[in-house]
Amino acid sequence: MANVVDVTPAVLAWAISESGYSTETVAERVGVASEVVGQWERGVEKPTVGQFRSLVQLLKRPSATFFLPKPPPPDGARLEFRQSREATRGELVPAERQALRDARRLQLAVATIRADLGDPPPDLPRIRVGSNPERAAHAVRKWLEFGVDEQLACRSASECLASWRRTLEKRGILVFALPLGSDGIRGFSVWDEMAPQVGYSTAWNVGARMFTLIHELGHLVTRTDSACLDPHALSGVAVERWCDRFAAAVLMPFARFRKEAWALGGGKLIEDVTVLAQLAQRFRTSLSATALRLVELGLADRSLFDGLPAGRDDKSRGGAPGAGRTRVEIRRDEYGHATLQAFVRAVARDALPRSEVIRYLDISDSNLDDIEQLVA
């Protein structure tokens, strides 16, 4: 009889449930019948060593997790999966769950580091969903101290996105940029008093990413944890529509945007996509976001947005994600300066051992040396 592994049945059942995989999928990937997986979850049978290794690889959990006496307690985050009524799925897929779990693990670590080092919590404004999004956007932009002139002075959309990311990070917000795929969620937000976190998918063009970033900031200031699938979810739930309007008002402030729109449109409603593209270029925003802002302010008809081409938010196709970048550059791009800086400070102040930081970031010892230089 093959050697078996004495996993805790309730923990295995919990890990499968949290992964988002069905029992049938787990069975197929491990190479057993569905009934066998059910027996493992009930403790009737135990997986072999080979089957256990397959489970660990599939479920993306440390081996030691499966020997805990009971499932770990909830970490406090309650992300709501939000999408329009036309969406074809109603929950996160396994790859998204894994990415969000990893992001949450790092967020909790940074929150602990900041608390241990005596950092004050970030002073994010708290705004009620349903309040005037124009006033909310003005208040938040003032708090961020990032003026519209600074935004318009950016030489490219990429530079503008980088400026917004740095601005949020300086205010204590963790900003993650993850390869979640074109069929995946566009962004997510998780409130934490010490380490509020937002993230956006790198699967879309820069203007679309910037809109998602500020949309997720809207979730943070309203304290609504979220994983958002649809951009501009016109038929979505109220909080999504509010965050869309908030993001549009932040990126395209009313007075300045109207002035630029009237100038480019010759004082008439904007009907030409070429003029729309010029306005989007001016504010470094996406065509979708710019068109909807025009419609909302009565500066264009809804047909302008409806007539935009499919794939307007698509990313220009290049190399594979991460191609040509070092591991340190990938960690910088994905986790951001604020996250890496917290871990570097933890090592310098003996709040975490060096080996623990290497494990958290999944890097080598020499990589950590490079990161220390990067965030110095």
N, C-alpha and C positions, 0 to 999 in steps of 0.2 A: 504493500500500500504506500502511495506517495506521501511524503511529509506534508502535513497541513499546518496552516498558520492560525493561531488562536485569536482571531480578531474579535472585537466587541461587536456583537450583532447590531445593537442600537446605533453605534457610531457608524458602521458601514451603511446602514439604512439612511442615516442622516446625510452622509457624504454623497450618496447617490441622489437623494432628493435635492440637495443644494446644488449639485452639478448641473441640473437641468436635463440630464439624459434620462430617457425612459428605461425601464427594466429590460425591455427587449433590446435596446441599443447597447446597454452594458453587457448583456449576455452575448450578443453578436460580436462585440469587440474583444471580449475575453475568451470567446470560443466555447461557450457552454449553453445549455438550454435555459430559457427564462425561468423555469421552475427551480433550477439550481441556484440562481441568484436569490430567489425568494427564500430558499432554504438557508442560505447564508445570512440573510437579513433576520430570519427568525431564530438562528442559532442551531438549527437542526443539523446542518453540515458546515464544514469549514473549507475555505479555498486552499488549494495546494500552494506551494511556494511560487511556482510559475504563474498561477492565476492571480495570486496576491500582487506580484510585481506588475502584472497587466492592469490590475485595479488601481494601484498607486499611480501609474503612468497616465491612465485615462482620467482619473478623478482629480489629479493635480493636488494631492495632499501629501504632506510628509508621512513617511511610513509610521512614525511614532503615533500619529493621530489615531490610527485604527486600534490602538491598544489602550486608549483612554477608558476609564470606567464608565463614562457617559458622554454624550455629545457636548461640545463646548457651548457655553452660554451665548446668546445673541450679542453682537458687538455694538448694538445700539442704533445702527443705521437702518432706516426703513425706506429704501428707495422705491418709488412708484414708477412702474414702467408706463410711460405716457406716449400715446399715439393718436392719430386721427381716427374717426369712425370708419374710414375706408381702409385702414391697415389690415393686412392679411395675417398677422400673427398677434397674439395677445400676451406674450411673455418673452423674457430674455432667453437667448440661445446659450448653450454651454460656453462658447468662446467669450461671449460678453460677460457672463457670470464670472469666469476666471479672471478676466481683465479687471472687472470692478472689485473683485475680492482682493487681488494684488494691490490695487490702488488704495483700497480701504486699509489694508495691512500697513502700508507705508504711511498713510495719513495718521493712523493711531500711534505709530512709532514717533512721528514728528510731533504730534500733540503731547506725548509723554516727555520727549526731549525738551520741548519749549517750557513745559511746566516745571520739570526738574531744574532747568537753568534759570528759572525765575522770570521768564519773559511775560510781559502783560499780554492778555488776549487781544487779538485784532478788534478794532472798534467799528465793525461793519454797521452801517445804518440798518434799522429794522423797519420794514415797510409792509403795509397790509395789502394783500391781493385785492384788487378792486379799487384801490386808490388811483388817483390821476397819474397815468404812466409818464406824462410829460413832466409833471412836477417831480415825480420820483427820479426820473432820469437826470433832471437838472441837479437835484440834491446829491445823487450818487456821483455824478461827474465832478461836482464841486469837491466832494469828499476825496475823490481820487486825485484831484489836482492835475488833470490831464485836459488841457484846453483844446477846443476845436481847431485853433490855428496850428497847434502841434500836430494834430492828426492830418490836416490838409497839407502840411509841409513835408510829410513822409514821401520819399522818392518812389516807393513801390508799395503794393499791398502787403508783401512779405515784411517790409520794414515796419509798416503800420501794425500788423499783427504782433510782431516782436515788441513793439512799444507798448501795446495794450497788455501783453503778457507781463512785461517787466513792471508796469504800473500796478497791476493787481498783486504781483508777488511782493512788491515793496510795502503793500498794505497788509501783508501777512497771509494772503490767499495762496494756496498750493494750486498750480496750474499744470495739468497733465495733458500731453498730446500723444494719443495712442493710435496704432494702426488697427482700427476696428472694422474695416471693410466697408465697401459701398452698400452692402445690404444690412449693415449693423446700425446701432444707435449713433446719432450725430453728436451727442454730448451727455454729460452727467454732472450732478452736483450733490455734495454731501456736506451738510452743516456739522461743524464741530467748533466748540467755543474757542479752542486753542489753535486749531488748524483747519479752517474752512477750505473746502476743496471743490474745484471744478475741473472738468476735462472735456476735450473735444476730439473728434475723430479726424485723423489726417487723410482720410480717403477722399476729401472734397477739396475744391479749390480754395485759395487763401481767403477770398472774400466771404465765402460760406462758413469757413472755420471761424472767422472773426465774429460773424453774427451769432454763431453757436456759442462762442465764448461769452459774449455779453448776455445772451439769452440765459445761460446757466448762472451768470452773476445775478440775474433777476431772481432765479430760484434761491440763491443764497440770501439775498436781502429780504426775501419773503419767508425764509426758513422752510422751504418746501423741497426736501430731498427728491431727486428725480433722475430717471434715465430716459432720455427723450429720443424718439425714433424719427419723427417727421419734422422737416423744416416747414415753417409757416403753416402750421396745422390749422387751417381756416375753420375746419369743423371740429377741432379738438376741444378738450376741456378748458374751462375758464382760465385756469392758471397758466396754461400754455399760451393762450391768446394774449394774456396780460404780459407774459415774459417776452413774447414777440414784439408787442407794442413798446414795451420798455426798451428792448434792445435797439429797435429802430430809432427811438427818440434819443438814446444815448449816442449812437453812431452818427445820426443825422439830425442834430438839434434843430428844432422848429424854425427859428428865425433865420439862421444861416442857410439851412437847407432850402427854404422857400426862396430866399434871395438868389441863390445859385440856380435854382430850377427856373425861376422866372427869367433870369438873364440868358440861360442857355435856350430856353423855349421861346424867347421873344415875347414874353408876356402872355402866352397862350397855353392851353392844355397840351401836355406833351403826348404826342401820338407816335413819334418816330423812335424806333429802337436805337438808332444811331445816337440821338440826343440822350436817350436813357443811358446808353453805354458811356457817354461822356460824363454824365452826372455821377454814375457809379465809379468811374475812374477818379473823379475829383475827390470823392469821399472814401475811396478805396473799399467800397462795399460791393456785395454781390448784385447781379442784375435782379434777382428775385426780391431781395430786401429793398433795393432802391425803388423798384416798380411798386411794391406794396406801400412804401412810404408815400409815394406820389399819390396813389389811389386814396390812401387814408386822409391825406391833407387836401383832397379835392383838386389836385394838380394834374391828374390823369384819369382816364376812364379805366374801369376794371379790365376792359379788353386788352389793354397794354400788357398786363400781367398774364392774362390767359393766353395771349399770343406768343409768349416767350418760347423758344425752342426747348425740346426735351434735352436733358443733359446739360443744362445751362450752369449747374453747380459742379459739374464733373471736374475732377483734377486732370491736368494735362498728363498724358502718359509718359513715363520715363522709366528708370530702372526699378528694380525690386526695392521694397521698403528696406532701408538700412544699407543699401548698396553703396560701397565706397566710404562708409563711416566706420570709425573705430567704436569699440564698445563704450568707451567713455563718452564719445559724441552722441551715441544712441541714448545713453542714460540721461545726458544733459537735455537732449531734445524731448525725450518722453516725460521725464520726471520734473524738469525745470530747475531753475537756480535755487529757489527757496527750499525745495526738498533736499537737494544735495547739500546745501549750506547747513541745514539743520544737522545732518549726519556728520559732517566735517566738524562742526562745533561740538557735537557729542563726544567725538574722539579726543579733540583738543582739551575738553574740560573733564575728561574721564567719566562722562555720563553713560557711555557705552564702550565696551571693549572693541578694539579694531576688528577682531574676528567676527563680532556680531554685525557690525556695519557691512562688512564684506558679504555676509550671508544675506542681509536685508536687500542689498542692491544687486546681488548676484554678479559680483565682479571679482577680479583678482586683486592681490595685495598691491601690485604695481599700478593697477587701475585706480586704486584709492589714492595713491600718491599723485597721480595725474589730476584726479578730481579735486584734491586739496589745493593744487596749483590753480585749477580752473576757477574756483569760487573764492580764492583769496582776495 
